[in-house]
């Protein structure tokens, strides 16, 4: 259990502050993460990232021969697009940026948004996604990224340090990912700071096979084997998934996940290494220790990188970071002169003038934001428990963070902004603070709803409400790529939107139409307990999620119902 903290919700920021103080001689903090002090000439910037809770990944891997910067999200939560942009902009040395991360929905969306923004600004930005977890999906492109993050990051960082251009660094990263396979096992679950119970438990005398690194349990529980038996399980399963062009020279990682003792890992390695050699493999620069962890999870994973001559060069190359050092000659003196690592600042946008009707409607928006925030705070633990069944348990906390940021922003715009501008600003705040899949979806949806409302309108009617809600829903559908029946928040939102639109077109008063549609959303959210997830982080654990409603659909329904109970539309509305 994580015992050292002040405010659990600030754990990620607080630990990063201590980390930066400790390594201020080689790193600098920037909004959203850290970047390395520069030495030598400019190179391609390899920017790694993801949620906290995985140290040494991700900030511990920043330094010469490895990453140029790391984006640091909340615990087990994707950093926001704003954080990714900030770190990448600071790390850029004029030769382009490669963003690399594990294959999770929130990371794909947030890093993708940042990459588009950077490319639009003329910074050549590429993405290399890690997909090494053989337990998470049969299709390679759908697999999660776990300890294989390390092999991909390491080879790309070395290639960049060697002076390769962005095309070749990207090629090396993709080759490393295609040549990397991992399987993990859990002996015990991890516990979020402030929580009293772990995200999952493993039956006594068993292990969870195929765990994730965000507190996801294994795909199945098996009797706990001896070290020799466990070595055979890990080695055989990973070798069965060897790439088609695999040779006999391999880089190997035996990775501890948080509380498995080094002595246990050494013991296990003492079985794995001869097993691999007996099968004809030559092991090159193996690593045993904690490289990609999951808070205080008990467990380990085996990663194999099949080496080509080129990959071996970069796998074996020198590196020097706070958590990982490989040197064949003394490290050259770093340039510690002051440098400006902060991304270009943007002045706060001036709040545009709004009509009286738009400002009055903004009062309704603000009331809704207060209701949503209070509702999520009340149900935070419940939503986290639902999410933990087949996910990482962060949904409640992430939603509270996002809603709180949106409310703070909306309150700062009270009496000045129109409803459209307030929704857009609140959406940006939600996405920046919450991160993760829900954060980026809610942020984009609120912004879309705000763009649908013109703040120079003199009178708002039911058609404006219908347009705003439809825009909100379309944004989530388009960005998330899910559909009704996939066990996501859309299973509650789409029926709500459809019924609300139909009722408004029939002439039903807006508050009454909202309340009736919200009740439908609540019923449909509850019905998601009968569905198996088809997208997102819970998909590999579909069977475990049966019988439990979707956390996103549940939070959506809770918000819609709560707003409906207090809803009073602007006096300028036609109903």
N, C-alpha and C positions, 0 to 999 in steps of 0.2 A: 504494500500500500504506500502511496506517496504521502509522506508525513510532513515535509518541510514546505510550507507555503504561508502566505498572508491571506490575500484574497484569491480563492481558486480561479476566479475568472480572469485574473491578471497574471497567472502563473507563467505563461509563455513570455510575456513582456519582461517580467521580473527576472526570470532565469537568463534571458538574453542580455539584460543589463549587467549581471554579474559576469557572464561569459566575455562580454566586450571589455569590461574593466581588466579582466585577467589577461587578455590577448591584445591589448591596445598597441603593443609594439609591432604588430604585424597585420592587424585588421582595423577597419573603420566601420562604424555603424552608419547606415543610411536608412531613410524611411522604408520599412518593410524587410530589413535584413542586414547583411554585412557584405563588404567587399574587401579584397586583399590589397595591401600596399603593393605598389608596382615596382618591379625591378627589370632592368633590361629594356629592350625595345617593345613597341606595341604588338599585341597578339590578339587572336580571336578570343573573345570573352565567352567562357563556358559558365553559364549561370544555372546552378542546380536549385532545387527547392521542393517544398511541400510543407506539411504540418510539423509542429513540434512534437516531441516525445520520442524521437528516433535517434538521438545523439549516439555516435558522432554525426550521422546524417542529420541536418544538412550543413549547418554552420561550421561544424568541426572539420569539414573537408575543404575549406577555403584556404588556398595558399599556393606557393610556387609548385608547378607540376601537376596541379589538381584544378579545383574550381576557381574562377575569378570572383565569384560572388555567390551568395546563397540567399534565397527568399525564405523567410521564416513565418509560417502561418500559425494559427492557434493549434492547440493540441489535436492531432489527428485530423486537421481541417486544412483544406487548400487555402493558400494565401490568396488575397484578393488580386484582381487584375491591376489595381493601382499599386499594390506592393510589388508585384512582378515588374511592372513598368519602371518603378523607381529604382529598384536594384539593377535591372538591366541597363538603364540609362547611365547609372553611375559606373557600372563595370565596363561599359563600352570603351574601347581604346582606338576606335576608328577602323577596325578590321572586321566588324560584324559581331553578332551575338548569337550563340546557340543556347536555347532554353531546353533543359532536360529534366525529366521528372518521371515518377511512376504513373502507370496508366489507370487513373481514377477520373471519374466524370468531372468533379469540381476542378481538378488540376487542368484537365484538357480544356475546359471552358475558359478559366481565368488566364492561364498562360497563353491560350489562343487569342484572347481579346488583346492582351498586352502585345503579343507579337504583331498583330495587325496594326496597332497604333504605332509601334516602333518602325515597322516597314513603311507606313504612311509618312513618317517623319524622315525617311531616307536612311534609316539604320537597318542594314541587311540583317534580318533576324530569322533563324531557322528553329525548328522544333525536332527534338529526338526523344521519343517516348520509350520508356523501359517496360518490357512485357515478359519478364522471366519466370513468373510463378506458374509452374506446370499444373498445379492443383486447381487453379481458378477457372480454367476454360480449356477445351480442346483446341480451339483456334488460337494461333499465336498472337494475332493482333487484338484479341479480346482479353488477354491475360493481364493480371495485375503486375505492377512493378514492386518487388520486395528487395531482398539483399542484392539482387543483380544490379540495382541502382549503382552500387559501388564499382563494379567492373566497367560499366558504361561510362560513368563519370570519370573514372581514373584514366581510361585509355584516351578519352577525348581531351581531358586536361593535359595529358602528356603530349598529345599530338599538337595541341595549341601552343604549348610551351616550346615545342620543337620548331615552330614557325610556319606550320602548314596553313594554307589559306582556308577560308570558311567552307569551301566545297569539300576539301579533303578531310577537315575535322568532322564535318557532318557525316561523310562517308565512313570514317573510322568508327564513329559512334553507332551508326546503324549496323555496321558489321559486328561490333562487339555485342550489341543487343541480340542480333540474329544468332550469335554463337554462345549465348548465356542461358543456362537453365537452373532453376532453384526449386527445392522442396523444403518446407519447414514443418516442425512439430511443436506443439505447446504442451507444457506440463501444468501450467496454471495461467489464469487470466490476469489482465492488468487492471489497475484501479485508477480512475481519473482523480486528479487533485481535488480534495474536498468530498469525494464520494466515499461511502461506507462499504460498498460492495463492489467486487470486480465486475467488469463488463461481461464476463462469462466464467463459468467454472468447468473444470475437467473432473469427471468422476474419479474417485479414489482408485489408484492402481491402474489408471489409463493415461493415454495421451491423446491430444487432438491432432489428427493428421491433416496437413494442408492449411494451416492457419494463415491469416493475413497479418499485416503489421499495424493495423489501426484498431486493434482490439477485437477483430473478427475471430470467432472461434473456428476450429478446424472443420473440414467437410464431414468428418466422421470420427468417432472415438474408438480407439483400439486398446487392448490390454498393453500395459507398459512393458516393453521388451528389455532385455539386457542390452548393454552397450554394443556388444557384438551383433546382436540381432538388429538394433537400431541402425548401425552402420550399414548393414546389408540392405535394409529397407530404403534408406536414403540414397545410397550409391546405385542400387538397381533401378529405382524409380527415375532418377535423374539421367542415368545412362540410356534408359529406354527412350528418352525424348531427345537424344543427341541430334544435332543438325545433320543434314544429309552429307555435308562436305567435311565432317569432323575428322581431325587427325588424332594423333596419339599424344601430343603435347598439350597440357591443360594448366590453366590457372585455377586454383581452388580456394574457396572461402568456407570455413566452418564458423558460422556467425552465431553469437549469443544474443538472445533477445531482451535481456534486461536483468534477470536475477540468476540465471544459470552460471555457476561458478566457473572461472577460468580452468580450475583443476579438472572439472567435469569435461570441459571442452577438450583439454589436452588428452584426457583419457580416451575420449571418443575419437579424436584425431589419430591416436595410436592404433586404432582399428581401421579407420577409413583409409589412411595413407597406404598401408600394405595391401588393402583390398583393391585399391585403384592400381597399384603397381603390379599386382598379380594379374590384373586384366590387361596389362600391356601399356599402361599410361605412364608418361614422364611428367611429374608434377613440377611446375615452374613457379617459384616465389609464392608458396601458399600463405594464406592469412588465417589465423585462428584468433578469435576475440570478438569483442562487441564492435560492429561496424554499422549495422542498421538495426536499431533496437525498437522496442515497443513499450516504453515506460518500464514498469516492473514485471513484465511478463516473464514467466519461466518457459524456456524453450530454446530451440536452436534451428538453424537451417543450413543446408548444404548447397553451395553454388558452384557450378563448373563453367568456366569459360574455355571453349575450345580455341586454341591459338593458331593463328597463321604467323608467318614470319613478322609481318607488320604489327599485328596485335601484340605479339610477344615483346616487341621493342617497347611499346608504350605501356604495357602491363608491368614491365620490369623497370621502367624509367624512374629516376629520382623524384621524390615529392616531399614537401615539408608543410604540414598543416598543424593546427592545434592538436588534432587527434590522430594523425597518421603521418609517419615519417619513414621515408625510404631514401637512404643516401649512400652513395659510394664515394663521395668526396665532400669535404666541408661545404656547408651552405654559404653562398656568397652573401655579402652584406646587403641587407634590404635598404631600399631608399625610404627613409622615415621622415623626409621633409613634408611639411604640410601640403595636402592636396585637396582639391575641391571635388568631393565625391557626390555631392548632392545634386540630384536631377534638377533641371531647370524649374524654378518655381513658377507657379501660375497664380496671378493675383485673383482673389475671390471675385467671382462674376457679380456684376451689379444686378440687383434684383430688378427686373423690368417692371414698368408701371402696369397696374392691373385695374380692371373695372371694379366698381363697387360690388357687382354680382360675383366676380371672381374672388374678391377678398372675403366675401361672406361665405362662399362655398369652401374657401380655405379653412374656415372655422369648423365646418363639418369634417374636412379631412383631418384637421388637428384632433378633433374629438375621437375620430376613428383610430388615429395613431395611438392615442392614450389608451383606448379600450383594448386594442390589439396587444400593446406592450404589457398591460396589466394581466391580460388573459394568458399570455405566454409565460410570464413570471409565475403565475399561479400553477401552471401545468408543466413547468420545466422538467421536473424529475420524472413525471409520467411519460413525457415525450422521449426523454433520454432512455428510459427503461424499454420502451417500445422499439426504439432504434437499435438498442444493444442486442436484440434477439438475433438479428442477422446483419448488423452493421457495426458502427463504432461507438454508438451511444452518445454522440455529440449533438444530436438534432435539437434537443431542448435548449442547450446552452448556446448553440449557434443562432437559433431563432431569437432568443432573448437578446443576444448581442446586437443582431441586426435591427430588431424592432426598437431597442433602446437608442441606438445611433440615429435611426430614422426619426424617432420622436424628438430627440434633442435638436436635430436639424430643423424639424418642422416648428418647434417652439421658438427657435431663433428667428424664424421668418414670420411669426405671427404679426398681424396688423400691417404687414408690408407686402407680402407676396400673394399672388393669386393661387387658386387651387392647382392649376397646371404646373406652375413653377415649384410649388411646395412639394408636389408628388415627385417631380423629377429630382429635386435636391435630396429628398428623403430616400429615393431609390439609390442614388449614388452613395449616400452615407451607409445604407444597409449593406450594399455589396462590399464596400471598403472595409467595414468593421466585421462583418460576419464571415466572409470568405466561404469556401466550400460550395457544394452544388446548390443548396438552398439559398445561400447568400447571393450568388450570381443570378439565379432565377428570379428571386424576389426583387432584387435590385433592378434588373432589366424590365420586369413586369411593371413595377411602379413608375419607372421612367416612361414606358410606353403609354401607360394610362395618363400620365401628365402631359405627354405630347398630344394626346387626343383631346385635351381640354384647352381651348384658346382663352387666354387671360384677358383678351379685349372684348369678350362676349358680354352683352348687356343683360342677357336673361338666359338662365339654364333650364332645360327641360328634361324629361325622361329620356329623350333620344341622346342627350349628352352622357347620361349615366350609362346607357346601353353601349355607347361607343367606347367609353373609357374602360368598362369591364371587358368588353370584347378585345380591346387592344391589349389589356393586361394578360388575358388568357392566350392570345395568339403569340405573344412574346415568349411565354413559357413553352408553348408547343414547339415553336420554331427553334429556340435555343437549346432546349433539353432533348429534342428528338424523340420524345415518348408519345404514347397514345393512350386513350382510355383502355383499361384492361391490363396495362403494364405494371400496375401496383405502384403508382406515384401520386403526387398531389393532384394530377389532372383527373383522377377518378372522382375527386370531390369537386374540383373547380369547373370542369366542363359541364356536368349536369347543372350546377348552380348557374352558370352563364346562360345555358340554353333556356332554362326555366325562367330566369329573370327577364331575358329578352322577350320571350313569348308573353309573359304577364304584362310587361310594359307596353307592348304593342296592342294588347287587348284593352288598355286603359286602366289597369290596376295602379293604384297609388304606389309610388316608388318605395316607401318604407314597407308597405304590406307585401309588395312583390319581392323585396329583398328578404324579408323574414321567411316567406314561404320557400324561396329558393334555397335559403341557408339550411332549412330543415331537410331538404332533399340532399344537400351536400353532406350533412351529418350522417344520414342513413347510408349514403354511398361510401363514405369514409369507413364506417363500421364494416361494410360489406367487403372491403379490401382484405379482410382477414382470410377470406376464402380464395384469394388470388396468390399466385407465385410471381415474384418480381422478374421482369424480363430485361430491365436495364438497370444501370447504376451499380453501386458497391454491393448491394444485397443480392444481386443476381446469382453469384456462385453459391450462395447459401439459400437457394429458393425453398428447399424442403424445410429448413429450419424456420422460415418465416410463415409457413402455413399455420393458420390459427391466430395470427397476430395481425392487427391492422397496420397499414402503412403509416409511418410517423409523419411524413409530409402531408398526406391526405388528412390525417387526424388534426394536425396543427392548422391546416387550411380551414377545415370545418369549424374548429373551435373559434377561430378569428371571425369567420363569417357569421356564425350564430351570435357571438357576443356583440358584434357591431350592430346586428339586426335588432337586438334588444334595446339599444339606446339610440337608434338611428332617427335623426330629425334632419331633413334636408333644408337647404338654404331657403329663406323666405322668398327668394326670387324664382325658385323652381315653380313649374307649372302645376305641381301636384303636392 
